[in-house]
Amino acid sequence: MSDTRRALLDALAEGPVSGPDLADRLGVSRAAVWKHVESLRDEGFGVESAGDGYVVTDVPEYGGPAIEYGLEVDYDIEFHETLDSSNVRARELAAEGASDVVVVAREQTASRGRKNREWSAPDGGVWMSLLVRPDEPPAYAPLYTLAMAVAVCDAAREAGVDASIKWPNDVIVSEANDNPSGASASDGVSASEASGGSPAHAGGVATSEASGSSKNSDTPVDSDTPDDRGYRKLCGILTEMEGEADRVSWLVIGPGINVNLDPADLPEGATSVAAEAGPVERRVFVQRVLERFDELRGDIDAVLPAWRERADTLGRRVRVHTASGVIEGEAVDIEHPGTLVVRTDEGEKRVHAGDCEHLRPADGGR
């Protein structure tokens, strides 16, 4: 989106603004202002000319301008009606030197998650990838995945979903949180935590052990866990990076979120915001995710505490499938930059990456 279009949306979001004032603020002619307003109308915005100036009366449910309208953080939105993969497009933008860009697709045709598992991403979900260039060493990269998990969890809670986080970085609705007494997500979720995926490796592209989400006709969501795993999956996150030994060059963080998807179109074990709490405006949902992520990005030390308060894995008995074998025990802690600590019969084990399966409650609790 052009700087002029973004400035126009920012001005309109503040309230009625006259044509002459818009022309001055944008540094364009009155005729150019009219053309920009007409373009917004063509894209679905309701813009009326009142006595005090132009007033926005209606905003599209989704789309690039819709997301940027009222967005309180400085990210460029690149919106596609159809895209093979938002992560792939974000990597292309990274190679071109871009930063702070969010690639959003209404639908994706070649989505992939953990271990290159494919999954479908139809219209109704939120499929996006955020390109950032943090001034941090590669070891800090998983914290940004954790931050995104927190951001998605908080946006889901704001929408009325009792969401929490499962290690390594899935946003879920835990059956332990299903409360027939009517308590809402705002009443809190018991603390526990998960990991942000494998530590990034310098030199080339590294992919975190994050997962995809949504429907897959060949493989159910998290096919390596049993059907009675005790939660419904709402979102998975795929993070990729390129960097040197001492600093990150770029990070692409790609959440795939089941938002307004019909429960009948979801595979067993998955859920959506609409299924849990009713449909939401996707543009607003994306805005909340980006704003919360940006807040955590600016205070990276706050990520682990925020994640602990929202996670669902600590205090549970878990079975973690790692590259070197299976670790089973009680998940007792999370350490920088997202390492899961599991208490086993042989002592504490630290897990940097793996597939985590929730087993029975560790101590007769949840």
Secondary structure, 3 states (H helix, E strand, C coil): CCHHHHHHHHHHHCCCECHHHHHHHHCCCHHHHHHHHHHHHHCCCEEEEECCEEEEEECCCCCHHHHHCCCCCCCEEEEEEEECCHHHHHHHHHHCCCCCEEEEEEEEEEEECHHHCEEEECCCCEEEEEEECCCCCHHHHHHHHHHHHHHHHHHHHHCCCCCEEECCCEEEEEHHHCCCCCCCHHHCCCCCCCCCCCCCCCCCEEECCCCCCCCCCCCCCCCCCCCCCCEEEEEEEEEEEEECCCCEEEEEEEEEECCCCCHHHCCCCECCHHHHHCCCCHHHHHHHHHHHHHHHHCCHHHHHHHHHHHECCCCEEEEEEECCEEEEEEEEEEECCCEEEEEECCEEEEECCCEEEEEEECCCCC
